[in-house]
Amino acid sequence: MNFLLAKIFTAVTISMASLAYAYDAYNAPSALPVTPPVTVSLAPRAPSTTTTAAPLTDCQYALQIAQQAGWPLTEMGTVARIIYRESGCKANAFNAKDSNGGSYGYYQINGYWCRPNKYWPIGWLQAQGILQTCNDLFDPTINTNSAIAIWHNSGYGPWALPNP
């Protein structure tokens, strides 16, 4: 019985909403007011004597590197989440407890990607030409380029995030 009442209530609500939209459309003004164009003349600006910008935070710097390295802008929210969660935006972060050979840098890339194994005798990232040793992952740019390569290869799986 409650389901039937809910269904009737929903049908009535939708009908009333469509009537309200029709009424609003019928009573809409025939033309919107036109704002005349505004002309603004710019006087030359005197040069500033102090040009100190606030230094970037660790996270802002990491995202700037990510953008420069080619992460798509549509992915920046997820990239920020990864960097913050994995390393606290610290380029020198290292997790020795990772059973895959430690995790390195911003993206906490684990040693699996840079250590020799039966599939990649010199290491996957080395085979891609991105780095020479796992310690290269402490370089913010190399770490970011490695993360992009891993993302292109495996999506967000290595960071335990669902792929869209």
N, C-alpha and C positions, 0 to 999 in steps of 0.2 A: 504494500500500500504506500509506504514512504517513497519507494522508487517511482511509483506512478505520479505522486504529488510533485516530486522533484522534476520529473519530465515535463509535466504540465507547467510548472513554474518557469522552467527554462524556455519552453516554447512561447509563453506569454511575454517573458522578458525580451526575448529576441525580436518578437513582433513589435513590441513597444519601441525598442531601440531603432528598428528600421523606419518606423513612423516618424520618430524624432529626427532622424537623418534626412528623410524626405522633406519634412517641414522646414528644416534649416536650409536645405538646398533651394526650396521654393522661395523662401524669404531672403535669400542672399542678395546683397547689393548688386546692381547691374554693372557697375564699374568701380574699380578701386581708385582711390584718390591718387593723383600723379604728383610726385614730388619733383620740383624743378631741379635741374642739375646745379651743382655747387661748384664754383671755381675757387681754387685755393692756390695762392702764390706762396712759394716757399722762399724765405729769405735764407741766404747762406748762413750756415751754422758755424759758430766759432769753434775751433778745435778744442777738444777737452784737454785739460792739463794732466788729469789723472785717469788712467785707463786700467785699473786693476779689476780683474774679474775674480770672482770667488773660485778657489781651486775645486776641481772636480772631486766628488766623493769616490771611494773605491768602486762602488757599483756603477756610477756614471761613467767612470773611466773604462770599466769592463764592457759596458754597453756601447761606448764609442768605438772601442776596438772591434766589437762584434759587428757593428754596422759597417765599419771600414773594411772588414774582412769579407763581407758579402752576405751576412745573414739577411734574409728577406725582412723587410720592415714588418710584415704581417706576423712574423715569428718573434718579434722583440719581447712581447709580454712573457712568452714561454721561456725565452732565453734568460730574461731577468730572473724569472722564478728558479731556473736551474742554477744560475750563478750564485744567487743568494742562498738557496737551500744547500747546495753542495759545498761551497767554500766560504760563505759569508763575504763574497766578493774579494777574496784574498788570493792574489796570484801565486803566493808561495805556500798555499795550503797543501798539506800532505797527510794522507791517512795510511799509516804503516800497517794498520789492522786489516786492510782489504786483502782478502785471500788470493786475489788475482795479481799480486805483485805490487800492492800499494795503489793509491789514487793520487793524482797530481793536478795542481793548479785550479784555476777558476771552475772548470767543468768536472773536476775530480775524475779525470780519465784514468781508468785503471790499467795496470801493467799488461793486461791481456793484449791490449792494442799495440804495445811497443816492445814486447818481448818475443823472442823467437819461439815458434811452436811448430807442430807438425804440418800445419797448413801454410804458415808464413815463416820460412826458415830465418828471415832477418827481422821479422815483426811486420804487422800490417801497416802501421804508419810509416815505417821505413820504406816498405815496398811502394807506398804512395808518393814517396819523395818529400815527405813533410818534415821529418826529423831524423836525427842520427841515433840518439839514445833517449831513454825515458826521462832523464833529467832535463832534456830540452823542453819538456812540458811545463817547466816552471816559467818559461818565457811566455808572457801574456799573448803575444801574437801567434806563436806556434801552438799554444794550447787552444786558442780560438780556431785557428785553421784546422787543427786536428778534430775539434768538436764538430765543425761543419762537415768534414769528410765522413766522420762516424755517423752523423745525422743523415747525410745523403745515402750512406750504406745501410743503416739500420733503423732510421727514424728515431723516435724518442725512447725506444725500448731500453737502451743502455742506462738511461736515467730513470727508469721505472715510471715513465709517464705514458699515458695512452696516446697512440697515434690518432690524429684526427680522421 
